[in-house]
Amino acid sequence: MKKICMVAGWGRYPVYVARALAEQGYEVHCLGVVGHADQAELSKFCVAYHPIGMCRLGKIIRYMRRHEISDFIMLGKYFKWRLFRPTSFLVHMPDWVTFRAFASYFLTHKHDCKDDTLMLAIVRLFEKFGLKMGVPTDFVPELLVEEGILTRTQPTESQWRDVRFGMKVARELGRFDVGQTAILANGVVIALEGMEGTDRCIERAGTLCSRGNLVLVKVAKPKQDMRFDVPTVGMQTLETFARAGGKVIALEAKRSILVDRQEVLDFADARGMVVCAVQFAENENNSWNKTVSENGPLKDSESGLESSVVYSLECSVESGIENGVKMNAEETA
C-alpha cells in the first residue's frame, strides 16, 4: 500500500481529499495544523492523525522519514493572521529546522514573505530531504469547478458587468500575491481580500454595503501553482455571503475548487443566488481573452435564456491596479 502524508489546514477540502485517498488505496498519515484541521472527520480516513504547530516543519520531515513516506500534500486554509496574535509564538513555535530555513525571510528580511514565496521555500526545503509535494486536486479532479452557470438563477446584465470588472481586479490582486477575491456592487469595488481571508472580506463588504446585491469574484493567480493555495469555496462561504447580502459568486473555471457542491447549489437556488464559473485563456502577449463558454453564450437549461459575455482583458499592473482598483477606491472614499 502506497503511503502519503497530508498536512491539513482548515475546511472541508482536506476531508474530501483524505476520503478519496483512502478509497484509492493510500495509507494516509495526517498531520493536522492546531486550531485549523478537523481531527474528528480526518481521523475517519487516516491511519494516523497527529496535531502539529503551523511552524513545525522539522517535525513533519522527521515523521515522514521515520515512517518511510516520500510523498506529501499540503491543503486547506492556513490562517496567516493567527501568526500575528500575541500567543502565536507559543502555539506555533518554530522548530530549529523552520527557524534556519526562514530566518532570512522573517529576521534579516532578505526575502519577502508573500504566500507563494513562503510555500515555494517549503517545497525546496522538503526536496532537500527527498520529499515531494504533490497536487491535491489530482486525487479529486471532480472538485475543480467546470465552466458554466451552476444555479437556476442567471446573472443580470449589471451583475455580469461586475463579474467582468471583478475578474480584472482579482487577477491583478493575485499577480501581487495579495489575495484571490474581489467583491463589487454596481460597478464599485467594495472590498478586496487580504490576509484575513475570504469570509472576513465578505463580512467587511457587507458592513460597507449594507444594501446588498454583492458580486464576489474569486480567481486563481496568473501563474497559479496547483500544489497549494487554490481558490476554494464551500458552504461556509455561501452562508457568510448570504448574510452579507451577496447575490453572485463567480469562480475561475477549472482552477477553483467547489466543495459541498450539492449543498452549495441547493442553498443558492433556495435564495435566488447565482454560482457560476468563467474561464481565462492566456495568450502569448500576457493578455487574456475570456468567453463565458468556448462555443458562445451560456444557456439556462430550463429557460433557454442567453447571457452573452465576451470581452478581452489586458492584464497589466499599470492598467489593472492604477486604472481599476485606484479609481474605485477614490469613488468609495
C-alpha positions in Angstrom: 0.0 0.0 0.0 1.4 3.4 -1.0 1.9 5.9 1.8 1.2 9.6 1.7 1.4 12.4 4.3 -1.3 15.0 4.4 -0.6 18.3 6.2 -4.1 19.6 6.7 -5.4 23.1 7.4 -8.9 24.4 7.9 -12.0 23.5 5.9 -13.9 20.6 4.3 -11.4 20.3 1.4 -8.9 18.2 3.3 -11.7 15.8 4.4 -12.7 15.2 0.8 -9.2 14.5 -0.2 -8.5 12.2 2.7 -11.6 10.2 1.9 -10.6 10.0 -1.8 -7.1 8.9 -0.9 -8.4 6.1 1.3 -10.8 4.9 -1.4 -7.9 4.9 -3.9 -5.9 2.6 -1.6 -3.5 5.0 0.0 -2.2 4.7 3.6 -2.9 8.3 4.7 -0.9 9.9 7.6 -2.4 13.2 8.6 -0.6 16.0 10.4 -3.3 18.5 11.3 -2.4 22.1 12.0 -3.5 23.1 15.5 -6.6 25.3 15.5 -7.3 24.6 11.8 -7.8 20.9 10.9 -10.9 18.9 11.7 -9.4 16.0 13.6 -12.7 14.1 14.1 -13.5 14.0 10.4 -10.0 13.4 9.2 -9.3 10.6 11.6 -12.1 8.5 9.9 -10.0 8.2 6.8 -6.4 8.3 8.1 -4.3 5.5 9.7 -2.7 8.1 11.9 -3.5 11.7 13.0 -1.2 14.0 14.9 -1.7 17.7 15.7 1.1 19.9 14.7 2.0 23.6 15.1 2.0 25.7 11.9 5.7 26.3 12.1 7.0 22.8 12.9 8.4 21.7 9.5 11.2 19.8 11.1 8.6 17.6 12.9 6.9 16.9 9.6 10.1 15.9 7.9 11.2 13.7 10.8 7.7 12.0 10.8 7.9 11.3 7.1 11.4 9.9 7.2 10.6 7.8 10.2 7.6 6.2 8.5 9.3 6.0 5.1 7.0 8.4 3.4 8.3 10.3 0.4 5.1 12.0 -0.9 3.1 14.6 0.8 0.4 17.2 0.1 -0.5 20.5 1.9 -4.1 21.7 1.7 -6.8 23.5 3.5 -6.8 27.1 4.7 -4.0 28.4 6.8 -4.9 31.5 8.8 -1.8 33.5 8.4 -3.2 36.3 10.6 -3.0 34.0 13.6 0.7 34.3 13.4 0.3 37.9 14.4 -1.5 37.1 17.7 0.4 37.7 20.9 0.2 34.0 21.9 1.0 32.6 18.4 4.7 32.1 19.3 3.7 29.5 22.0 1.1 27.7 19.8 3.1 27.7 16.5 6.6 28.0 17.9 9.1 27.2 15.0 11.4 24.3 15.5 15.1 24.6 14.6 14.6 23.4 11.0 12.0 26.0 10.4 13.9 28.7 12.1 17.1 28.1 10.0 15.1 27.8 6.7 13.1 31.0 7.3 15.5 33.3 9.2 16.3 35.2 6.0 12.6 35.8 5.5 11.4 36.9 8.9 14.6 38.1 10.7 17.1 39.5 8.1 14.3 40.2 5.5 16.4 39.2 2.6 13.3 37.7 1.0 9.7 38.8 1.0 7.0 36.9 3.0 4.3 36.6 0.3 2.3 33.4 0.3 3.9 31.9 -2.8 7.4 32.9 -1.7 7.0 31.0 1.6 5.3 28.0 0.1 8.0 27.6 -2.6 10.6 27.8 0.2 8.8 24.9 1.9 8.8 22.9 -1.3 12.6 23.5 -1.7 13.2 22.6 2.0 11.4 19.3 1.7 13.1 18.4 -1.6 16.4 18.6 0.1 15.3 15.6 2.2 14.0 13.7 -0.9 10.3 14.6 -0.1 8.0 15.6 -2.9 4.9 17.8 -2.7 2.0 16.6 -4.8 -1.1 18.3 -6.3 -4.1 17.5 -4.1 -6.6 18.0 -6.9 -5.0 15.1 -8.8 -6.9 12.9 -6.3 -10.2 14.8 -6.5 -10.4 16.3 -10.0 -14.2 16.4 -9.7 -13.9 19.2 -7.2 -12.5 21.6 -9.9 -15.5 23.6 -10.9 -16.5 23.3 -14.6 -17.3 26.3 -16.8 -20.9 27.4 -16.8 -23.8 28.7 -14.7 -24.4 26.1 -12.0 -27.6 27.5 -10.5 -31.1 28.0 -11.8 -30.8 31.8 -11.4 -28.9 33.7 -14.1 -26.9 36.9 -13.5 -28.4 40.1 -14.7 -26.5 42.3 -17.2 -25.5 44.6 -14.3 -24.1 41.7 -12.4 -22.2 40.4 -15.5 -20.6 43.8 -15.7 -19.4 43.4 -12.1 -18.1 40.0 -12.9 -16.2 41.3 -15.9 -14.6 44.1 -13.9 -14.1 41.9 -10.8 -12.2 39.3 -12.9 -9.7 42.1 -13.9 -9.3 43.3 -10.3 -9.0 39.9 -8.7 -6.4 38.8 -11.3 -4.2 41.8 -10.6 -4.7 41.2 -6.8 -3.4 37.6 -7.4 -0.5 38.9 -9.5 0.8 40.7 -6.4 0.1 37.6 -4.3 -2.2 39.5 -2.0 -5.5 37.7 -2.3 -7.9 36.0 -4.7 -11.2 37.7 -4.1 -12.8 41.0 -5.2 -16.3 42.0 -4.0 -18.3 44.5 -6.0 -21.7 46.2 -6.3 -22.9 48.3 -9.1 -19.5 48.7 -10.7 -17.8 49.7 -7.4 -15.1 47.6 -5.7 -16.4 47.2 -2.1 -13.7 45.0 -0.6 -10.5 43.2 -1.6 -9.2 40.1 0.1 -6.0 40.4 2.1 -4.5 38.3 4.8 -7.9 38.0 6.6 -9.3 35.5 4.1 -12.5 35.3 2.1 -15.1 35.1 4.9 -13.8 38.1 6.7 -13.5 40.0 3.5 -17.2 39.2 2.9 -18.2 40.4 6.3 -16.3 43.7 5.7 -18.1 44.1 2.4 -21.5 43.5 4.0 -20.7 46.2 6.6 -19.6 48.7 3.9 -22.5 48.0 1.6 -25.5 47.1 3.7 -28.0 47.3 0.8 -26.6 44.0 -0.6 -26.6 42.9 -4.2 -22.9 42.0 -3.8 -21.0 40.2 -6.5 -18.0 38.1 -5.4 -15.3 37.1 -7.9 -12.6 34.6 -6.9 -9.8 33.6 -9.3 -6.5 31.8 -9.3 -3.2 33.7 -9.6 -1.9 34.3 -13.2 0.7 31.6 -12.6 -1.1 29.5 -10.0 0.8 26.6 -8.6 -1.9 23.9 -8.2 0.1 22.3 -5.3 -1.1 25.0 -2.9 -3.5 27.9 -2.3 -6.0 27.0 -4.9 -9.2 29.2 -4.7 -11.8 27.3 -2.8 -15.5 27.9 -2.0 -17.8 25.8 0.2 -20.9 26.0 2.4 -19.4 28.4 5.0 -18.5 30.9 2.3 -22.0 30.7 0.8 -23.7 31.2 4.3 -21.4 34.1 5.1 -22.1 35.7 1.7 -25.8 35.3 2.0 -25.8 37.0 5.4 -23.9 39.9 3.9 -26.4 40.4 1.1 -24.5 38.5 -1.6 -26.1 37.6 -4.9 -23.5 36.3 -7.3 -20.4 34.2 -6.8 -18.2 33.8 -9.9 -15.2 31.4 -9.8 -12.5 30.8 -12.3 -13.4 27.6 -14.1 -11.0 24.6 -13.9 -8.7 26.4 -11.4 -11.1 26.8 -8.5 -12.4 24.2 -6.0 -16.1 23.8 -5.1 -16.7 21.6 -2.0 -20.0 20.5 -0.7 -21.2 21.1 -4.2 -24.8 19.9 -3.9 -25.4 21.6 -0.6 -23.9 24.8 -2.0 -26.1 24.8 -5.1 -29.3 23.9 -3.2 -28.6 26.7 -0.7 -28.0 29.2 -3.6 -31.1 28.1 -5.5 -33.3 28.4 -2.4 -32.2 32.0 -2.1 -32.1 33.1 -5.7 -28.3 33.4 -5.7 -26.0 32.7 -8.6 -23.0 30.5 -8.7 -21.1 30.4 -11.9 -17.6 29.6 -13.3 -15.9 31.5 -16.1 -12.5 30.9 -17.8 -9.5 32.9 -18.8 -7.4 31.8 -21.8 -3.8 33.1 -21.7 -2.1 34.1 -24.9 1.5 34.8 -25.8 1.2 38.6 -25.2 0.3 38.0 -21.5 -3.3 39.1 -22.0 -6.4 37.1 -21.5 -9.4 36.6 -23.8 -12.4 35.3 -21.9 -15.7 33.9 -23.0 -18.4 32.5 -20.8 -18.2 29.4 -22.9 -16.0 28.4 -25.8 -18.9 27.9 -28.2 -20.8 31.1 -27.5 -23.2 32.3 -24.7 -24.4 30.0 -22.0 -28.0 28.9 -22.0 -30.0 28.2 -18.9 -31.1 24.6 -19.3 -34.7 25.3 -18.3 -35.5 28.8 -19.6 -33.2 28.9 -22.7 -32.2 32.4 -21.8 -28.8 33.6 -23.1 -26.2 35.6 -21.3 -23.5 36.6 -23.8 -20.4 37.9 -22.2 -17.4 38.2 -24.4 -14.5 40.5 -23.7 -10.8 40.9 -23.7 -8.6 41.7 -20.7 -5.3 43.4 -21.0 -3.9 42.4 -17.6 -1.0 44.7 -16.7 -0.1 46.1 -13.3 -0.5 49.6 -14.5 -3.9 49.3 -16.1 -5.4 46.9 -13.7 -4.3 48.4 -10.4 -4.0 52.1 -11.3 -7.0 52.5 -13.5 -9.1 49.8 -11.8 -8.6 49.5 -8.1 -7.4 53.0 -7.5 -10.3 54.6 -9.5 -12.9 52.7 -7.5 -11.1 53.4 -4.2 -11.5 57.1 -4.9 -15.1 56.7 -5.8 -15.9 55.0 -2.4 -13.7 57.3 -0.3 
